[in-house]
Amino acid sequence: MKPEDRRLAEGVLFTDQYQLSMAQVYFREGLHTRRARFDYTFRSYPDYGRHQAGYCVFAGAAPLVGWMEGVRFQTEDVARLRSQVTATGEPMFDEDFLDWLATRGTFAEVTVDAVPEGRVVHPYAPIVTVHGPLALAQILETSLLNHLNYATLVATKASRVAESARGGTVLEFGMRRGPGFGVNAGARAALIGGADFTSNVGISHVLGVPPKGTHAHSLVQVFMAIGRGELAAFRAFAAAYPDDCILLVDTIDTLRSGVPNAITVFEELRAAGHEPRGIRLDSGDLAHLAVRSAQMLDDAGFPDAWIVLSSNLDELAIWQILAQIEDEAPRYGVDAAALVARLTYGVGTRLITSHGHAALDGVYKLVAVEGDDGWLPAIKISESREKIPIPGQKRLWRIYDRRGAATADVVAALDEELVAGRELRIHHPYRAGVHRTLAGPDVAVVEELLTPIFGEGAEIVGDLEAARRRRREDLDRLDPGVRRLVNPHVYHVSLTDRVKALQDELVARVHGV
Amino acid sequence: MKPEDRRLAEGVLFTDQYQLSMAQVYFREGLHTRRARFDYTFRSYPDYGRHQAGYCVFAGAAPLVGWMEGVRFQTEDVARLRSQVTATGEPMFDEDFLDWLATRGTFAEVTVDAVPEGRVVHPYAPIVTVHGPLALAQILETSLLNHLNYATLVATKASRVAESARGGTVLEFGMRRGPGFGVNAGARAALIGGADFTSNVGISHVLGVPPKGTHAHSLVQVFMAIGRGELAAFRAFAAAYPDDCILLVDTIDTLRSGVPNAITVFEELRAAGHEPRGIRLDSGDLAHLAVRSAQMLDDAGFPDAWIVLSSNLDELAIWQILAQIEDEAPRYGVDAAALVARLTYGVGTRLITSHGHAALDGVYKLVAVEGDDGWLPAIKISESREKIPIPGQKRLWRIYDRRGAATADVVAALDEELVAGRELRIHHPYRAGVHRTLAGPDVAVVEELLTPIFGEGAEIVGDLEAARRRRREDLDRLDPGVRRLVNPHVYHVSLTDRVKALQDELVARVHGV
């Protein structure tokens, strides 16, 4: 795409056609500047098939804010809309509406509150709320969903991979099979969710995280093709990076060629005063080859050399590899714990595409509109009760028990203050009649989760390290059963009496009860 | 992201770190300007679980060419690389290498040949070939794979959806749950593969295809919240778009509220001299609701009103909906064929994410390097025979039988001319000893598939309509068994005697046989 096309495709027209169609209806009806509230929530944790998430890690807010700050209806955007025609060839958009977009078509009057990036989040809770002129809050929908759904999906997967890796370094390697320029959003989300580094050079520099990588088979192939061979390729790489030398050992034969040649080069490096870094295994039975390679590296005097694993890794593959290593290492006289401690994981396609569950089902629903005498709650009735939004202006709280563990997220009314130590009755978000009462001592700490991120009073967002820290802190306060990779415990998201009553009342009103 | 960050993240540094690491090794060894050939191939058709692709539709080449034309190592890119340090804090890249990148770091000396976009392609065949200075052809790898893998994946899914829709209009609706700005690449690929339109406004204008859409539940919710109701919302929409009026009928109750209200508005439109377009169903049992809605629309005198279906559609869901309609329509006195003819399909998440198979396993492998006396074939040995690349300089041919059906794609040597009517022995791409002989009459037509798309002699690429036409033409020439949605016939990709002999010889040479 030419730069001007890129601007068009990634600017304010990065939205669905129907948002603009509806915005014009609101304009014609005089409703376009009426303030509205939309909530962003997702309905279910990713279910990867044989394994399932019990929590999500929220991400994508800072890139969304950056997009909102950077776009507006520029001359070219309006000109393109002016060219759209109806079935009878008339202009689809009226000039007065286009004029309004050209002069007022920014997100300057919109405010956004959100759970901070990196925090653990759960279904049904309004984790982002948008207030603003109806037409602009409507136009924002598509880009907001796009920014938040994919980033939260990938951050969640990354968190699972990091948990599975038990503290081992995780490298995000997914650019090549990931979704176009979406991989930049994916790499950032992975870094928030649990990846330590990414191989993606451009986004690394944007984020201030050093990019990481080793080398590919092609390096060895080149030296083979010109008659110099694998050892010469390794020597050339070591000469260029004597203190960062990680050698890919599976181009010819891992145990008979790659590892012995790597050890030769490692000995040469050490003799020259450099400490080699390690090897990478990219095919075959990674657990078995890791054990055998560790044995060879140990015997050669390189017990600290890293072993980087790559090739279709995800949380389950890593889990199985570690289990196999614990079983197989002793048979080769290798210390399993020491081997696991030297492993690094290059996780590509299955992280950037969230293998097994490729889209988060996040939605953006109208929950209130300003009326003449204050806010009017909005509802949508659906054939499935769990798809009925939680109406009205609300706040989101998290409750911690005496041990400091998070036990419930509670959706409360805007003017409803939850108080530590006070008994609280809470309701299932959609199952009628299901409620429970938390005794005062079980409400040890209450915490509000939403903070302003765009508009008046907004905090500066985008600090990657802060987001990573929040993720670690939230995971520490999560029940281990909820963190489980397979069949996790269900975390509770609940409604207060008042929110529940409002939802019931609105549903009944629509049904004419 | 700020504009300068976007340029950094989507420019020449849109690559993996190890490509740059290797490029510097080539530079230090004096190999960086030596010409190399890399092939792009994929190894397997998408397997969606309960259904599988028997062919792929190639896409992504024009955006790749646009990217290659637009990027080079600019001052800022080089400055960022200069900031990278080794484990001991030394600069990772030497100044002479950075100087070379700054002055020669463009793809100007690289040439790319490819199968034209929209054409049907198969595994193992080199569907893109790159020739160029080794260092730059190496750096290109990541972006090339990123551009081609995802686009081909989505174009393939779109083709299946279009086949399943039996000629019904397909709308791409996936922005909101798709992968960041990757959805722009995905929407373009969907349009090549079989979608008629997309809801994505920006990319539609870039491509010159009108964006399409209806309205969301929020429009009805707003009118409900302010006390005016669904009918008023429909009237407001109809007033704005009297000749393009498609109404979403499931906000309250599809059959008891939405469709009756839509019919009221349709009658008003017609009385005012406009022809209403139709309704959209977005929840519930879509097949059943389509039958019942069709019955109501027929009875009210709107037998031509479209019925747009959306909500988790993909090729299998559409197939099942059509089967159910054929079964259920007669019971309500509805003509099933007439109903199917008025259906339109809004396909979102499951198209843009290629539901069930979220990444194409395309690879970019070194197959030859220039030596002092001509090209030297390159090989990589792998533990799995099917991962060994097809070495050397090659051409790709397609063979058609007397009926005009494509029967095999054949990988031949560069100076090997396939001739129509001449008997041809061809080999399985990786299974030893598996070969067959095509009799002369079975080689009715031979066609070369690769054409220059970048560099000297390159054709202008990017004509969307031409790509769509090529897809339709190729599908017409494909065995219906190969086009089947579930358990398709296997199409043959084969090697000529000479290519097979070269591969065997190189493998034997590496194994020291």
Interface residues (C-beta under 8 A of the other chain):
Chain A: M1 K2 P3 D5 R6 L8 A9 E10 G11 L13 F14 T15 D16 Q17 Y18 Q19 L20 S21 M22 Q24 V25 Y26 R28 E29 L31 A36 F38 P63 G66 W67 G70 R80 S83 Q84 V85 T86 A87 T88 E90 M92 L134 Q138 E141 T142 L145 N146 H147 N149 Y150 A151 F173 M175 R176 R177 G178 P179 G180 F181 G182 V183 N184 A185 G186 S199 N200 V201 G202 I203 S204 H205 V206 P210 P211 K212 G213 T214 H215 A216 H217 S218 L219 V220 Q221 V222 M224 A225 I226 G227 A236 F237 A239 A240 Y241 D243 D244 D250 T251 I252 D253 R277 S283 G284 T349 T353 S354 H355 A358 A359 L360 D361 G362 Y364 K365 L366 A368 V369 G371 L376 P377 A378 I379 K380 I381 S382 E383 S384 K387 V510
Chain B: M1 K2 P3 D5 R6 L8 A9 E10 G11 L13 F14 T15 D16 Q17 Y18 Q19 L20 S21 M22 Q24 V25 Y26 R28 E29 L31 A36 F38 P63 G66 W67 G70 R80 S83 Q84 V85 T86 A87 T88 E90 M92 L134 Q138 E141 T142 L145 N146 H147 N149 Y150 A151 F173 M175 R176 R177 G178 P179 G180 F181 G182 V183 N184 A185 G186 S199 N200 V201 G202 I203 S204 H205 V206 P210 P211 K212 G213 T214 H215 A216 H217 S218 L219 V220 Q221 V222 M224 A225 I226 G227 A236 F237 A239 A240 Y241 D243 D244 D250 T251 I252 D253 R277 S283 G284 T349 T353 S354 H355 A358 A359 L360 D361 G362 Y364 K365 L366 A368 V369 G371 L376 P377 A378 I379 K380 I381 S382 E383 S384 K387 V510
